[in-house]
């Protein structure tokens, strides 16, 4: 068969690296790695490791165990090539990516990875070759409470070298990214540029024919990819054909030139942005070679036809200024991130043990990376993309399962996510009595649904909004009363809808829409009843004692009826639906009752369900219900939070999800929909719903 040049590079590079000194191969088979030098993983072997994950469009992952030998990919699995080559005492070694040899050269050798450590904000790879140790750190900062820094769509790559054998070695380090980062189709033409601003060298690549506020294969069709590093002695750069520029990196220096043949297609001689640093003689740890990768777009999204700028433009008039600040902030960012990583690990370990802490570490960047900050009329808002499913804008029932991570780390950020979801039904033209499903059919255009034509989930979304609002109010401090008062009208409207519809929901769609519409759903009814109870908390925050008493009374009345109607005739469990005896499902919606402190669900029901779940586990978790063997990661963790004081089921659910993430052969960003028997992904990946892993932390005493 004919082999594209790109695939030849992938195959020869990956196989050559995996086999180290073996010659390059010419077929599709890849050599088996040497298991005697298999790396260690702390605290988890990720299904895919986050590399640069800051926004829906800056989202690159490693879908493999080791950094050299596999191309990094966008969350979709599309290659976003990133290459790392270390020249050690005159010999080049690949430490990242799968570059093939330049014409006439032998296959490149690969460094040996010894360890991967994943924290909430960092992925740290340790590699060795020829007496040299490299520590390669990918840091995507998460900045709770700091909108300026959180708004920056930038991520760090840091490389530090040291002698592993006690002897000095001559070392240079080369890094590049390809044009694939800039557009979702390799046939698209791109242009590039090189510049220096405030002591920072930036190489950038941009679509030659940008399509503003449009996507191609879930990648932004406008904006600029920026690859930057501070100017320093020994730094050289080059933009041009992949094999030419990488050949310079393998030789230890670049030409400080930009290929004049532009624009051209991404797949036409594969233009790359290359940076090379000569570290000289290395013995002790070197000053890190820090490079930033960013994807900057103006505007960022549109809301009801009006383009909105990214929030970072409030602080910096140009991306060059933002990038300079980002590099000047490197040391402080490292310190803040280390502190956040430690705080999350300590709290999560106390809440659910080491495996739970590992899941939390893996979830943070993915959850935040599904969102981005914009400015509307001088006010910050946050939008969320329903990644890998419908691609909707700020889907309510995707925001809802992801809520715990924002609630725990930065309640104010949750408030910014809720803001457009409340503004639209209040002022934007949403025509229905219940809450909307989303703000637009596809990101980045929040076009609304003023014709009422959307994926209606009436009880689901109304209750979700009320529960999220009440959860935010409990942590909003002085902002609680103004928020409750400002949005009281729409929240009361949704609560009144639930009063009429929640106890026995009709034939409705709900968040697990892949299971189909359902009537008389026990779990959906529970959510609606908790939503009514949530309105009592909203009323209290707004100073309306009469309404508070009314809605709490309705919720208590309904839950008593629910507990009776939901009980299976066997007396062992709750049913899937009121009219379906001998059925069952995971009642993850009880978590919200505990979260809000409503105490509606009877303790006997909680204990009964725990016994049932323990008896119906598969190797990788409890199925959503008896109809299928699949489950949802977020709902498993919500159920663990609901059962937080019942150690056997809590720990079992955590262990099952950890087992899936740690061993699954589905090498995609942390999936929230997988089979509990095989441990393989069923669907969905990289979605911000994974923030639901933090549910257990939100029900423990604050400060623990």
ZIZIQUI-V288224 format. One record per backbone hydrogen bond with DSSP energy under -1.0 kcal/mol. CO is the residue of the C=O (numbers start at 1). NH is the residue of the N-H. Records with the same first field share a line. If there is no record, write none. Layout:
BEGIN
CO = NH, NH
END
This chain:
BEGIN
4 = 8
5 = 9
6 = 10
7 = 11
8 = 12
9 = 13
10 = 14
11 = 15
12 = 16
13 = 17
14 = 18
15 = 19
17 = 20
19 = 22
34 = 37
35 = 38
40 = 116
42 = 118
49 = 62
52 = 60
58 = 54, 55
59 = 75
60 = 51, 52
61 = 73
62 = 49
67 = 97
72 = 80
73 = 61
74 = 77
78 = 74
81 = 178
83 = 176
84 = 95, 96
85 = 174
86 = 93
87 = 172
88 = 91
91 = 88
93 = 86
94 = 111
96 = 84
97 = 69
102 = 105
109 = 94
112 = 128
114 = 40
115 = 126
116 = 42
117 = 124
121 = 140
122 = 119
123 = 138
124 = 117
125 = 136
126 = 114, 115
127 = 134
128 = 112
129 = 132
131 = 164, 165
132 = 129
133 = 162
134 = 127
135 = 160
136 = 125
137 = 158
138 = 123
139 = 156
143 = 146
146 = 150
147 = 151
149 = 152
152 = 154
153 = 295
155 = 293
156 = 139
157 = 291
158 = 137
159 = 289
160 = 135
161 = 286
162 = 133
169 = 282
170 = 89
171 = 279
172 = 87
173 = 277
174 = 85
175 = 275
176 = 83
177 = 273
178 = 181
179 = 182
185 = 188
186 = 267
188 = 266
189 = 208
190 = 264
191 = 206
193 = 204
195 = 202
197 = 200
199 = 231
200 = 197
201 = 229
202 = 195
203 = 227
204 = 193
205 = 225
206 = 191
211 = 214
214 = 221
216 = 219
219 = 216
221 = 211
224 = 296
225 = 205
226 = 294
227 = 203
228 = 292
229 = 201
232 = 235
234 = 278
236 = 276
237 = 256
238 = 274
239 = 259
240 = 272
241 = 245
242 = 246
243 = 247
244 = 248
245 = 249
246 = 250
247 = 251
248 = 253
257 = 239
260 = 262
264 = 190
265 = 268
267 = 269
269 = 242
271 = 179
272 = 240
273 = 177
274 = 238
275 = 175
276 = 236
277 = 173
280 = 171
282 = 169
283 = 163
289 = 159
291 = 157
292 = 228
293 = 155
294 = 226
296 = 224
301 = 308
302 = 446
303 = 306
306 = 303
308 = 300, 301
309 = 375
310 = 313
311 = 314
312 = 315, 316
318 = 322
319 = 323
320 = 324
321 = 325
322 = 326
323 = 327
324 = 328
325 = 329
327 = 330
329 = 333
330 = 334
331 = 335
332 = 336
333 = 337
334 = 338
335 = 339
336 = 340
337 = 341
338 = 342
339 = 343
340 = 344
341 = 345
342 = 346
343 = 347
344 = 348
345 = 349
346 = 350
347 = 351
348 = 352
349 = 353
353 = 357
354 = 358
355 = 359
356 = 360
357 = 361
358 = 362
359 = 363
360 = 364
363 = 367
364 = 368
365 = 369
367 = 370
368 = 371
370 = 385
372 = 383
373 = 311
374 = 381
376 = 379
379 = 376
381 = 374
383 = 372
384 = 394
385 = 387
386 = 391
391 = 443
392 = 386
393 = 439
395 = 398, 399
396 = 400
398 = 402
400 = 403
402 = 405
403 = 407
404 = 408
405 = 409
406 = 410
410 = 413, 414
411 = 415
412 = 416
413 = 417
414 = 418
415 = 419
416 = 382
418 = 422
419 = 423
420 = 424
422 = 426
423 = 427
424 = 428
437 = 396
439 = 448
440 = 393
442 = 445
444 = 302
445 = 447
446 = 304
449 = 452
452 = 454
454 = 456
457 = 461
458 = 462
459 = 463
460 = 464
461 = 465
462 = 466
463 = 467
464 = 468
465 = 469
466 = 470
467 = 471
468 = 472
469 = 473
470 = 474
472 = 475
476 = 479
477 = 480
479 = 483
480 = 484
481 = 485
482 = 486
483 = 487
487 = 491
488 = 492
489 = 493
490 = 494
491 = 495
492 = 496
493 = 497
494 = 498
495 = 499
496 = 500
498 = 502
505 = 520
506 = 508
508 = 518
511 = 513
512 = 515
513 = 516
518 = 508
520 = 578
521 = 525
522 = 526
523 = 527
524 = 528
525 = 529
526 = 530
527 = 531
528 = 532
529 = 533
530 = 534
531 = 535
534 = 538
535 = 539
536 = 540
537 = 541
538 = 542
539 = 544
540 = 543
544 = 548
545 = 549
546 = 550
547 = 551
548 = 552
549 = 553
550 = 554
551 = 555
552 = 556
553 = 557
554 = 558
555 = 559
556 = 560
557 = 561
558 = 562
559 = 563
560 = 564
561 = 565
562 = 566
566 = 575
568 = 571
573 = 568
576 = 522
577 = 580
584 = 626
586 = 588
587 = 590
588 = 591
590 = 594
591 = 595
592 = 596
593 = 598
602 = 606
603 = 607
604 = 608
605 = 609
606 = 610
607 = 611
608 = 612
609 = 613
610 = 614
611 = 615
618 = 621
621 = 618
624 = 586
629 = 676
630 = 624
631 = 674
632 = 636
633 = 637
634 = 638
635 = 639
636 = 640
637 = 641
638 = 642
639 = 643
641 = 644
643 = 646
646 = 650
647 = 651
648 = 652
649 = 653
650 = 654
651 = 655
652 = 656
653 = 657
654 = 658
655 = 659
656 = 660
657 = 661
658 = 662
659 = 663
660 = 664
665 = 667
666 = 668
669 = 686
673 = 682, 683
674 = 631
675 = 679
676 = 620
680 = 675
687 = 690
688 = 691
689 = 692
690 = 693
691 = 694
692 = 695
694 = 698
701 = 704
END
